[in-house]
């Protein structure tokens, strides 16, 4: 199975992806020499995803309802559609919100896919379950002053990326693809259900709206504020993002902020060196994956099955170690422009 076929199908039907939520596995979506017929892939995705959504929603469980809404149609921030699937997705999302309580996966899904009010309420429930997590604070939005004040006790920035992808993979495996759907997905290659579900789950996670750091970055711009208390709060948030993020993106945002807030040239240089290291790891991971069968889908499934790998950062490091690639770039290396 070519992972890019699944990503293509998802891209054709999922909600628009904002700049901050670019797919962490976008390297899997590089165009092959020849693509399958788009209509076949899109039709297969539509029939399988809608069947999966209906089965998940029938359980009436909050995370299943929230995921069913994601599978069924675009979120409320996309131009509204008069179609029944969009209306059904909204109803499922509403039902999920009414049942979510302190279910972190349900609330992270709702905070990333619902309308503005649903997102705020889901983020608040998520924060109640994880009061030291910076991620629900950013997802909640509101005034930057309130966010920075509340973030003084934050200790992690955990989007629960792999927790969600693992759960989504298992949920998708509950509805097997038909022979016709499998044929469309793989275009004559080998179909592996676990790989198909895992890559589809990662593509779906990447289609959701991640917390927007832009208001934080603007408020913490040292050229815009000289308030020592504000700068101290900003440095704390930057450290949490840089050191305790479960995603590569979170670490990049934190390190970029640390470089801007650096008190000395050596602090700035240290942050920028770590940014280069993360760029190196992302690029080399892409190359290593491309050299594996089915673009590394089997390895990705194996990593998801390993409970010792909790974060995307750990997953990338493990992939590089398996490939025999150094975790740090050679001296003088710069990311391509």
Order of alpha helices (4+ residues) and beta strands (2+ residues): alpha-alpha-alpha-alpha-alpha-alpha-alpha-alpha-alpha-alpha-alpha-alpha-alpha-alpha-alpha-alpha-alpha
